[in-house]
Amino acid sequence: MSAGLVLIDLVLGGLVTTMGVESTARAASDHGYELEFVADAMSGLTAEEHDFAVRRTFPRFGAVRNTTDYL
């Protein structure tokens, strides 16, 4: 990152939805970052866990989008 630039938005995806992605989101939110989640760029241990996080948890922290929103 260049000097003088401030990162305020994070776009998250990855493995595992309810572990790595969710814990990163919680920490980033605690530090004041604006968050976006790419729902189809992450997966969970089960489809039910993933769906719950995408529908219920992540919207409390930021916008939930799909990869087509970034292409």
N, C-alpha and C positions, 0 to 999 in steps of 0.2 A: 504494500500500500504506500502511496506517495505521502510525503510529509504534508500535513495540513488537511488531509481528507479524513473524514470521520465516518465509520461504518455504523449505520443505524438499522439497516434492514437485513434479515437473514432469511434465506429460502432453504427449507429443510426437506430432506428425503433420506433414505438409507435403511439400514437394518438395525435392529428389529424395532418395529413401530412402537411397541409399548415399553421398550427398554431404552435403546440408544437414542432414538429420535425424541421420545417423550422426555427423557432426562435432560437431554441437550436443550430442548425447548424450555423446560422449567428454569434451568440455569440462565439461559439467555434472557428470558423474560424478567427474571430477578435482577438482571443487570441493565434492564431498560431497552433491550432491542425490540424492534418491531418484527413480527414473525409471519412467514407464509409457509404453508405445508404443501408439498406436492404429493397428493394421496396415491397416485399410481406410480410413484418412484420410491416406494417403500413397501415393506411387507412385514407381517407379524408371524409369530409362532403358529397362530391359528387365524383363519379368516374372521372369526368372531371377535377376537381381540383387536385386530386391525380395524375392522369396521366400527367398533365401539370408540376407539381412539379418534378415528377420522370424523365420526358423526357427533361425538359428545365431548371429548376432551380438547382436541385441537382448536375447535372454534372459540373456546374460552381464551385462547392465547393469540389467535390471529386468523388470517384467511386461509381457507383450504381450497386448493386449486388442483388442476391436472397438468400433465406435461404439455398438452396442446395449448395451454395458456401462455407458455413460454417459448413456443416454437414459431 
